[in-house]
Amino acid sequence: MTINGATWTAHAGAAFLAPSGPSTFNHLYVVLNDPILFPNSGSQPCVCIVNFSSVPTNPNVPYDSTCVVPAAATAHTFLQADSYVFYALAREEFAKHIEAMVAKGVYIAKPPDFAPPIVQQILGGLRASKFTPKNIAALPI
């Protein structure tokens, strides 16, 4: 997909919408690193991605509070409600796969990029959350 004359690429801070779960609802994802080779992933550069979910309004519904982005924050214009990073669903992907999905329109590029300090905050949470899969927490990012 071309945005303002540039092709969307997977890089640290890049944001996109992708289907998540059984519904047709899209969640906001952020790429946490520039593409690099990950252990046991072959010779294709990879990225780690995480998505956001709205903080439940019911206080009895549990969620990962490691990294919560208040609605009033300016982390990303798409986030209109208090949201948390859903570390349990963090995953590694081939950068070219994500770029192809954006080019096909399956995923939707969602500028602007997340600012580097926000990406660093999310990365800190990736390592701190007890919900992050162990193989993801161990990635060299």
N, C-alpha and C positions, 0 to 999 in steps of 0.2 A: 504494500500500500504506500502511496506517495502522499506525504503531508507537507504542504508549503514547499513543494519541489524536491523534497528529500524522501528517500526510501526509508521506511521504518526498520530499525535494526534492534536486535536484543542487546542491551547494554545496561550497566548499572544505573538504576533509577528509572528505566523505561517502564511505562505503564500500559496495560491493555486489559480489555474485558474479555472474559471467556466463560462459556457455559460451565456451571458448577452444580453438581447434584442432579437429581432426577427431573427437575423442572427446567423450563427454558430461561430461567433467571440467569443473568450474567453477574459475575463477581469481578471486582477490580483486583488485578494481579500486579505485582511489581517484580522486576528483575533485580536481583541483589548483587550481581557481579558482571563484569565484562566477561565475554566468553573465554574459557580456558579449558584445558584438558583436565578431566576429573579422573581420579583413580578408578580403574575397572570399567571405564566407559569408552574405551577404544580411542580412535584417533580424531574424533569429531569434537570440536569445542562445545562446552556445556555451560549452562547457567543454572542458578538456583532461583526458583520463583516461590512466592508466597501470596496468598490472597487475604482479603479483608472480609469481615462479616460484621453485621450490626451487633452492637452490644444488646443482649436481651433486655427488654423492658421489665420482664418478670424477674425480681431479685432471686427467685428460687431456681432459675435456670442457670446452670454453671457455664462458664466460658473461660478461656485462657486470658487472664488479665496481665500477662507479661508485658505487652505493648498495646496500649489503648490510645487511639487517636481521637481526641474530642472533636465534636462537630464544628466547633468554633476555630479549630486549628487550621492552618493553611497548608497542611501536608499535601493535599491534592483536592482539586475542585470537585471531583466526583463524589467524595465522601461528604454526605449531607447529614449523617447521623453519627453519634458516637460509634466508633468501629474498633475492632481488635484484629490483630494479625492472627490468622488461624494457622499457628505453627504445626499443628498435627497433620495438616495437609501440605506442608512444604515439600517440594520435590525438585529433583534435577531433571533438566530437559536438554536435548540438543538445541543449540541456538538456532540452527537452520530450520528445525521443525517449527519452532515458535514463529520465526520470520515467514515461513511458508503458510502457516495458518492465518497470519495477519494478511498476507498477500491474497489469500483465497477469500478473505472476508469471514472466516469462521471465528477468528478472534478479531477484536476491534481495537486498533491503536487508540490510546486515550491520553494524549498530551495534556498537560505538561509533564515532564519528567519529575520524579521525586528529587528533592534537593539532596546533595551528598550527606549533610548531617542527619537527615531523616533515614536515609539508607543505612547509615552507620548505627543509628538507634535500633532499626529493625534487625540488623545483623547481630547486635548485642543480645537482643531478645531471642534470636534464633539459637544462640549458644546457651542462653539462660533458661529457656522454657523447658519444663519437664515433659512437655507434649511433643517437642521436636523429635522426629525419628532419629535414632542414633547415627545412622549412616549420613543423614543430612547435616547434623551438628558437627560431624567430623570432616566435612568438606573443607578444602584449603581455600576458603574465600574470606 
